[in-house]
Amino acid sequence: MIKFGLVGYGAIGEVRAQALKGTPEAKLSLIIDPVQERRKQAKAAHSIRVSSALQDLLDDDAIDAVIVSTPPNLHRVHCEAALMAGKHVLCEKPLAPTPQDCRSIVETALKCGRVLATGFNYRFYPGIVLARQWIEQGRIGQVTHVKSVAGHPGGPEFTHQWVHDPRIVGGGALMDNGIHLADLTLLFLGPVETSCGFTSHQTWQFQGTEDNGFVLMQTSDGRIGSLHATWTAWKGYHWQVEIHGTRGSIQVSYPPMMAALYDRPLGAAKRGKRHLELFPVFQVFERLRSYRWTVVQSFIAEQTDFISRLKSERGSGATGLDGLRAVELAMSAYAHEHAPVEKFTAQTHVPILN
């Protein structure tokens, strides 16, 4: 049994705590939050120890791992404190507001020999899981390019004022919903050698945060990816990833959960045969229990994967290095010019990078 501490019981922390109840081999032992009302809510919901002091978690030798679900500008101090106290860490996205802070967290995990994961739960949405299986089976041949887009209409979708505060998040749409896209694009495309991008600020006009961000990237062997993150998606929240290969393509989108494969056997007709998966269970339960049901399921899968990595098993979740790479990619758009993605040069370490 892995005993967890949770730092932050806001909107995401509350869902994390709920997901830990359904995660095999996981036990939530302590919740840390500075707000008294949230501590009362946590105590009532989970009947466990709560505290306002991070040190109480750091001093508890019975706690094996920590989930950090505080605002991004606090991630570095919370992650590094937990790592140096001998805890493994799963940190919500983005790993930190700047590549420098991300790199410091990753290097601290390496030095401490602890497992570090970044909370990119979209990897565990069934459409993405199926897409990875199709690619491993060679259904679309070699991946040639990846195209992704995600957005929401802003307004009520800004669940916290700090979501559009660059001092806290590090940017706008690219560091919000776009950071998930950065991870998924890199997941399917592979390591990127060069990237560039542009941003626009014409709608919401929050100082220092973009409404729309665009990134174009290329790998060392010439494969290309494109990413668009937006806060002006007037149809409502939606994301989509297209993976194109030498023999076919895959499209994954949500909501509703959908994955489509178009594969073309060599010598066959020009148009590929379509294989469509709609995942009706997710549609039914979202109608009954809201979208949070899907989020909880993805968190359970992500936390189960994290626990597997603590046992030195190979996982499919995002590492700390993946979290760094996603932030580097998003930040390349702010340069408004071609700029090589900075290469991570620290020595690799299996518990972090597996």
C-alpha positions as CSV (number, residue, x, y, z in Angstrom):
1,M,0.0,0.0,0.0
2,I,1.4,3.4,-1.0
3,K,0.5,6.2,1.4
4,F,-0.1,9.6,-0.2
5,G,0.0,13.1,1.0
6,L,-2.0,15.7,-1.0
7,V,-0.8,19.4,-1.1
8,G,-3.7,21.6,-2.1
9,Y,-7.4,20.9,-1.8
10,G,-8.8,23.3,-4.4
11,A,-10.8,22.3,-7.4
12,I,-8.3,19.8,-8.7
13,G,-7.1,18.6,-5.3
14,E,-10.6,17.7,-4.4
15,V,-10.9,15.5,-7.5
16,R,-7.5,14.0,-6.9
17,A,-8.6,13.0,-3.4
18,Q,-11.7,11.4,-4.8
19,A,-9.7,9.5,-7.4
20,L,-7.3,8.2,-4.7
21,K,-10.2,6.4,-3.1
22,G,-10.6,4.4,-6.3
23,T,-6.9,3.8,-6.9
24,P,-5.7,0.3,-6.1
25,E,-2.8,0.1,-3.6
26,A,-3.2,3.8,-2.7
27,K,-4.2,5.4,0.6
28,L,-4.6,9.1,1.2
29,S,-3.1,9.8,4.7
30,L,-2.8,13.6,4.9
31,I,-4.2,16.7,3.2
32,I,-2.4,20.0,3.4
33,D,-4.2,23.3,2.6
34,P,-3.7,26.8,4.0
35,V,-7.4,27.7,3.8
36,Q,-9.4,26.7,6.9
37,E,-12.7,26.2,5.0
38,R,-11.1,23.8,2.6
39,R,-9.5,21.9,5.4
40,K,-12.9,21.5,7.0
41,Q,-14.3,20.2,3.7
42,A,-11.5,17.8,3.3
43,K,-11.9,16.4,6.9
44,A,-15.6,15.9,6.4
45,A,-15.2,14.2,3.0
46,H,-12.3,11.9,3.8
47,S,-12.1,11.5,7.6
48,I,-8.3,11.8,7.6
49,R,-5.7,14.1,9.1
50,V,-5.6,17.6,7.7
51,S,-3.1,20.4,8.3
52,S,-2.1,23.9,7.2
53,A,1.6,23.2,7.6
54,L,3.6,21.6,4.8
55,Q,6.2,20.6,7.3
56,D,3.7,18.1,8.8
57,L,3.8,16.2,5.6
58,L,7.6,16.4,5.1
59,D,8.2,15.1,8.6
60,D,5.8,12.1,8.2
61,D,8.0,9.1,7.4
62,A,4.9,7.0,6.7
63,I,4.0,9.0,3.6
64,D,5.6,7.5,0.5
65,A,4.4,9.9,-2.2
66,V,2.9,13.4,-2.6
67,I,0.5,14.8,-5.1
68,V,1.0,18.6,-5.6
69,S,-2.1,20.3,-6.8
70,T,-1.3,23.9,-5.8
71,P,-1.1,26.9,-8.2
72,P,1.8,26.5,-10.7
73,N,4.0,29.2,-9.2
74,L,4.1,27.2,-6.0
75,H,5.0,23.9,-7.7
76,R,8.7,24.2,-7.5
77,V,8.9,24.9,-3.8
78,H,6.4,22.2,-2.9
79,C,7.9,19.6,-5.3
80,E,11.5,20.2,-4.2
81,A,10.6,20.1,-0.5
82,A,8.8,16.8,-0.9
83,L,11.5,15.3,-3.0
84,M,14.3,16.3,-0.6
85,A,12.2,14.8,2.2
86,G,12.4,11.5,0.4
87,K,8.9,11.5,-1.1
88,H,8.0,10.6,-4.7
89,V,6.0,13.3,-6.4
90,L,3.2,13.6,-8.9
91,C,2.7,17.3,-9.8
92,E,-0.2,18.8,-11.7
93,K,0.4,20.5,-15.0
94,P,2.1,22.7,-15.9
95,L,5.1,21.4,-14.0
96,A,6.1,25.0,-13.3
97,P,5.6,28.4,-15.0
98,T,9.1,28.6,-16.5
99,P,11.6,26.1,-18.0
100,Q,14.1,27.1,-15.4
101,D,11.8,26.1,-12.6
102,C,10.9,22.9,-14.3
103,R,14.5,22.0,-14.9
104,S,15.3,22.6,-11.2
105,I,12.5,20.2,-10.1
106,V,13.7,17.5,-12.5
107,E,17.3,17.9,-11.4
108,T,16.2,17.7,-7.7
109,A,14.4,14.5,-8.4
110,L,17.5,13.1,-10.1
111,K,19.7,14.0,-7.2
112,C,17.3,12.6,-4.6
113,G,16.6,9.4,-6.6
114,R,12.9,9.9,-6.4
115,V,10.2,9.3,-9.0
116,L,8.8,12.5,-10.5
117,A,5.6,12.5,-12.7
118,T,3.7,15.3,-14.4
119,G,-0.1,15.3,-14.2
120,F,-1.0,14.9,-17.9
121,N,-4.1,12.8,-17.4
122,Y,-5.2,13.1,-21.0
123,R,-2.7,10.4,-21.8
124,F,-5.1,8.1,-20.0
125,Y,-8.3,9.1,-21.9
126,P,-9.3,5.9,-23.7
127,G,-9.1,7.5,-27.1
128,I,-5.4,8.4,-26.5
129,V,-4.7,4.9,-25.1
130,L,-6.3,3.3,-28.2
131,A,-4.3,5.6,-30.6
132,R,-1.1,4.5,-28.9
133,Q,-2.0,0.9,-29.4
134,W,-2.9,1.4,-33.1
135,I,0.5,3.1,-33.7
136,E,2.4,0.3,-31.9
137,Q,0.5,-2.2,-34.1
138,G,1.9,-0.3,-37.2
139,R,-1.6,0.5,-38.4
140,I,-0.6,3.9,-39.8
141,G,3.0,3.2,-40.7
142,Q,5.6,5.7,-39.6
143,V,4.3,8.9,-38.1
144,T,5.0,11.9,-40.4
145,H,3.2,14.8,-38.7
146,V,0.9,15.6,-35.8
147,K,-1.8,18.4,-35.7
148,S,-3.5,19.3,-32.4
149,V,-6.0,22.0,-31.3
150,A,-7.8,22.6,-27.9
151,G,-9.8,25.4,-26.6
152,H,-12.7,26.8,-24.6
153,P,-14.6,30.1,-24.8
154,G,-13.1,31.8,-21.8
155,G,-15.5,33.8,-19.6
156,P,-17.0,31.3,-17.0
157,E,-14.4,28.7,-18.1
158,F,-11.8,30.8,-16.2
159,T,-12.4,28.8,-13.0
160,H,-9.7,30.8,-11.1
161,Q,-8.6,34.4,-11.5
162,W,-5.0,33.2,-11.4
163,V,-5.5,31.1,-14.6
164,H,-4.9,34.2,-16.6
165,D,-2.2,35.6,-14.4
166,P,1.2,35.1,-16.1
167,R,3.0,35.5,-12.8
168,I,1.3,32.3,-11.6
169,V,0.8,30.2,-14.7
170,G,3.6,31.5,-16.9
171,G,1.4,32.4,-19.9
172,G,-2.1,32.2,-21.4
173,A,-3.9,29.6,-23.4
174,L,-0.7,27.8,-24.3
175,M,0.1,27.2,-20.6
176,D,-3.5,26.4,-19.7
177,N,-5.4,24.0,-22.0
178,G,-2.5,24.1,-24.5
179,I,0.0,22.5,-22.1
180,H,-2.0,19.2,-22.4
181,L,-1.7,19.6,-26.2
182,A,2.0,20.2,-26.0
183,D,2.4,16.9,-24.1
184,L,0.2,14.9,-26.5
185,T,1.9,16.4,-29.6
186,L,5.3,15.5,-28.3
187,L,4.1,12.0,-27.2
188,F,3.1,11.1,-30.7
189,L,5.7,13.1,-32.6
190,G,8.8,12.4,-30.5
191,P,11.6,14.8,-29.4
192,V,11.5,18.2,-31.1
193,E,14.7,19.9,-32.3
194,T,13.2,23.3,-33.4
195,S,10.0,25.1,-32.7
196,C,8.5,28.6,-33.1
197,G,5.2,30.3,-32.7
198,F,3.0,33.3,-32.4
199,T,0.4,34.6,-30.0
200,S,-2.6,37.0,-30.1
201,H,-4.3,39.0,-27.4
202,Q,-7.3,40.6,-29.1
203,T,-10.3,39.3,-27.2
204,W,-9.9,39.1,-23.4
205,Q,-6.9,41.4,-23.3
206,F,-5.4,40.1,-20.1
207,Q,-2.0,41.6,-19.7
208,G,0.8,39.1,-20.5
209,T,-1.5,36.2,-21.5
210,E,-2.5,35.2,-25.0
211,D,-6.1,34.3,-26.1
212,N,-4.6,32.2,-28.9
213,G,-1.2,30.5,-29.2
214,F,0.2,28.7,-32.2
215,V,3.3,26.5,-32.3
216,L,5.0,24.9,-35.2
217,M,7.7,22.3,-34.6
218,Q,10.1,19.9,-36.3
219,T,12.0,16.8,-35.3
220,S,15.6,16.2,-36.3
221,D,14.4,13.7,-38.9
222,G,12.0,16.1,-40.5
223,R,8.6,15.2,-38.9
224,I,6.4,18.2,-38.3
225,G,3.9,19.1,-35.6
226,S,1.4,22.0,-35.2
227,L,-0.4,23.1,-32.1
228,H,-3.2,25.7,-31.5
229,A,-4.5,26.6,-28.0
230,T,-7.4,29.0,-27.7
231,W,-9.6,30.8,-25.3
232,T,-12.0,31.9,-28.1
233,A,-13.5,28.6,-29.0
234,W,-17.1,29.8,-29.1
235,K,-18.6,26.3,-29.6
236,G,-17.4,25.3,-26.2
237,Y,-14.6,23.2,-24.7
238,H,-13.1,20.7,-27.2
239,W,-9.7,19.2,-28.0
240,Q,-8.5,17.1,-31.0
241,V,-5.3,15.4,-32.0
242,E,-4.6,14.1,-35.5
243,I,-1.6,11.7,-36.0
244,H,-0.7,11.2,-39.7
245,G,1.5,8.4,-40.9
246,T,2.8,6.8,-44.1
247,R,-0.1,4.4,-44.3
248,G,-3.0,6.1,-42.6
249,S,-4.1,8.5,-39.8
250,I,-5.7,8.7,-36.4
251,Q,-8.0,11.3,-35.0
252,V,-8.8,11.5,-31.3
253,S,-11.2,14.1,-29.9
254,Y,-13.2,15.0,-26.8
255,P,-16.0,15.7,-26.0
256,P,-17.5,13.3,-26.9
257,M,-14.8,10.7,-26.5
258,M,-14.0,9.5,-30.0
259,A,-11.1,7.8,-31.8
260,A,-11.0,7.2,-35.6
261,L,-8.5,5.2,-37.5
262,Y,-8.0,5.5,-41.3
263,D,-5.6,2.8,-42.4
264,R,-4.6,2.0,-46.0
265,P,-2.9,-1.3,-46.7
266,L,-0.1,-1.0,-49.3
267,G,-1.5,-1.4,-52.8
268,A,-5.1,-0.7,-51.7
269,A,-7.4,2.2,-52.8
270,K,-6.4,5.7,-52.1
271,R,-9.0,6.2,-49.4
272,G,-8.3,4.4,-46.1
273,K,-10.8,2.2,-44.3
274,R,-12.4,3.9,-41.3
275,H,-12.5,2.2,-37.8
276,L,-14.5,4.3,-35.3
277,E,-14.6,4.0,-31.5
278,L,-17.2,6.1,-29.6
279,F,-16.7,4.8,-26.0
280,P,-20.5,4.9,-25.1
281,V,-19.8,4.1,-21.4
282,F,-18.1,7.5,-21.0
283,Q,-20.9,9.3,-22.7
284,V,-23.5,7.7,-20.5
285,F,-21.7,8.3,-17.2
286,E,-20.9,11.9,-18.2
287,R,-24.6,12.6,-18.7
288,L,-25.3,11.0,-15.3
289,R,-22.4,12.4,-13.3
290,S,-20.9,15.2,-15.4
291,Y,-17.5,15.4,-17.1
292,R,-15.8,15.0,-13.7
293,W,-16.5,11.3,-13.9
294,T,-14.1,11.1,-16.9
295,V,-11.5,13.2,-15.1
296,V,-11.7,10.9,-12.0
297,Q,-11.3,7.8,-14.2
298,S,-8.2,9.3,-15.9
299,F,-6.7,10.3,-12.5
300,I,-7.2,6.7,-11.2
301,A,-5.4,5.3,-14.3
302,E,-2.7,7.9,-14.0
303,Q,-2.1,7.3,-10.3
304,T,-2.1,3.5,-10.9
305,D,0.6,4.0,-13.5
306,F,2.5,6.2,-11.1
307,I,2.4,3.5,-8.4
308,S,3.7,1.0,-11.0
309,R,6.7,3.2,-11.6
310,L,7.4,3.3,-7.9
311,K,7.8,-0.5,-8.2
312,S,10.4,0.1,-11.0
313,E,7.9,-1.0,-13.6
314,R,7.7,0.8,-16.9
315,G,4.9,3.3,-17.1
316,S,3.1,5.2,-19.8
317,G,2.4,8.4,-17.8
318,A,4.3,11.7,-18.2
319,T,7.6,12.0,-16.4
320,G,9.1,15.2,-15.0
321,L,11.2,15.4,-18.2
322,D,8.0,15.3,-20.2
323,G,6.6,18.2,-18.1
324,L,9.8,20.2,-18.8
325,R,9.6,19.5,-22.5
326,A,5.9,20.6,-22.7
327,V,6.7,23.9,-21.0
328,E,9.7,24.5,-23.3
329,L,7.5,23.9,-26.3
330,A,4.8,26.3,-25.1
331,M,7.4,29.0,-24.3
332,S,8.9,28.8,-27.7
333,A,5.8,30.6,-29.1
334,Y,6.6,33.6,-26.9
335,A,9.9,34.2,-28.6
336,H,8.1,35.0,-31.9
337,E,11.0,33.6,-33.9
338,H,12.7,30.3,-34.7
339,A,14.4,29.1,-31.6
340,P,15.9,25.7,-30.9
341,V,14.3,23.9,-28.0
342,E,16.9,23.8,-25.2
343,K,18.2,20.4,-24.7
344,F,18.1,18.7,-21.3
345,T,21.6,17.7,-20.5
346,A,21.3,16.2,-17.0
347,Q,22.2,12.5,-16.6
348,T,19.2,10.3,-17.2
349,H,17.9,8.3,-14.3
350,V,15.7,5.2,-14.7
351,P,13.1,5.9,-12.0
352,I,12.4,9.4,-13.5
353,L,12.6,8.7,-17.2
354,N,11.1,5.2,-17.5
